[in-house]
Structures are given as C-alpha cells and as structure tokens.
Amino acid sequence: MRVEVDAEKCQGHNRCFALAPELFDVDDYGTAIVIGDGTVPPELADKARLAAANCPEFAITVTE
C-alpha cells in the first residue's frame, strides 16, 4: 500500500497529520507531505485509509 498527497489540492487542514503522524508531515507552508517514499507498513494501513477519508479536499490517494 502507498499514499500520496496532491500538493495542488491540499489546503493545509492537516487532518492527515493529526490522524496519522507516522505517515504525514507538514511543510513550511502548511501543506501536507508524505513521510518517506509513501510506502505504508501493514500496521498503519487503517490510519492511511482514515486520513484519506478525512481529507476535505480529497488530496490523499491510497493505492492498495
């Protein structure tokens, strides 16, 4: 599983960071970024899906 953030869609609500700080961080402008290469460990799969479901801008893509 992988996660990606579309920086053009992200409006800086940072719900993903609040829900899954192991997977997301915030840059100097408040835009969410993926930690590492976007690979999601199996134990964090539910958090990745939760973060994507809670993004009001639909900026997070989860690929199984």
Sine and cosine of phi, psi and omega as CSV:
sin_phi,cos_phi,sin_psi,cos_psi,sin_omega,cos_omega
0.00,0.00,0.59,-0.81,0.02,-1.00
-0.71,-0.71,0.45,-0.89,0.12,-0.99
-0.84,-0.55,0.52,-0.86,0.07,-1.00
-0.65,-0.76,0.49,-0.87,0.09,-1.00
-0.88,-0.48,0.80,-0.60,0.10,-1.00
-1.00,0.09,0.97,-0.25,-0.08,-1.00
-0.88,0.47,-0.45,0.89,0.01,-1.00
-0.96,0.29,-0.46,0.89,0.02,-1.00
-1.00,0.02,-0.50,0.86,-0.08,-1.00
-0.89,0.46,0.77,-0.64,0.01,-1.00
-0.94,-0.34,0.13,0.99,0.08,-1.00
0.99,0.15,0.42,0.91,0.06,-1.00
-0.94,0.35,-0.50,0.87,0.08,-1.00
0.87,0.49,0.48,0.88,0.11,-0.99
-0.91,0.42,-0.58,0.82,0.01,-1.00
-0.88,0.48,-0.69,0.72,0.01,-1.00
-0.91,0.42,-0.63,0.78,0.01,-1.00
-0.92,0.39,-0.59,0.81,-0.05,-1.00
-1.00,0.05,-0.50,0.87,-0.08,-1.00
-0.60,-0.80,0.93,0.38,-0.02,-1.00
-0.91,0.42,-0.24,0.97,0.07,-1.00
-0.96,0.28,-0.35,0.94,-0.08,-1.00
-0.93,-0.35,-0.43,0.90,-0.10,-0.99
-0.80,-0.60,0.47,-0.88,0.11,-0.99
-0.70,-0.71,0.01,-1.00,-0.01,-1.00
-0.81,-0.59,0.72,-0.69,0.01,-1.00
-0.99,0.13,-0.06,-1.00,-0.05,-1.00
-0.90,0.43,-0.28,0.96,-0.02,-1.00
-0.98,-0.20,0.04,1.00,0.00,-1.00
1.00,0.03,0.08,1.00,0.01,-1.00
-1.00,0.07,0.68,-0.74,0.01,-1.00
-0.94,0.34,0.60,-0.80,0.09,-1.00
-0.71,-0.70,0.44,-0.90,0.02,-1.00
-1.00,0.09,0.67,-0.74,0.07,-1.00
-0.98,0.17,0.73,-0.68,0.02,-1.00
0.95,0.30,-0.56,-0.83,-0.06,-1.00
-1.00,-0.09,0.10,1.00,0.04,-1.00
1.00,-0.07,-0.05,1.00,0.04,-1.00
-0.95,0.33,0.75,-0.66,-0.04,-1.00
-0.97,-0.24,0.86,-0.50,0.08,-1.00
-0.89,0.45,0.52,-0.85,-0.04,-1.00
-0.80,0.61,-0.58,0.82,-0.04,-1.00
-0.96,0.29,-0.19,0.98,0.02,-1.00
-0.95,-0.33,0.13,0.99,-0.04,-1.00
-0.85,0.52,-0.69,0.72,0.00,-1.00
-0.90,0.44,-0.62,0.79,0.03,-1.00
-0.92,0.40,-0.61,0.79,0.02,-1.00
-0.89,0.45,-0.71,0.71,0.02,-1.00
-0.91,0.42,-0.64,0.77,0.01,-1.00
-0.90,0.44,-0.68,0.73,0.02,-1.00
-0.88,0.47,-0.70,0.72,0.01,-1.00
-0.90,0.44,-0.67,0.74,-0.02,-1.00
-0.92,0.39,-0.43,0.90,-0.04,-1.00
-0.99,-0.12,0.02,1.00,0.02,-1.00
-0.98,0.20,0.92,-0.40,-0.04,-1.00
-0.92,0.39,-0.33,0.95,-0.02,-1.00
-0.98,-0.17,-0.01,1.00,-0.05,-1.00
0.82,0.57,0.66,0.75,-0.05,-1.00
-1.00,0.03,-0.16,0.99,-0.05,-1.00
-0.97,-0.25,0.76,-0.65,0.06,-1.00
-0.91,-0.42,0.76,-0.65,0.09,-1.00
-0.93,-0.36,0.82,-0.57,0.03,-1.00
-0.93,-0.37,0.84,-0.55,-0.02,-1.00
-0.97,0.23,0.00,0.00,0.00,0.00
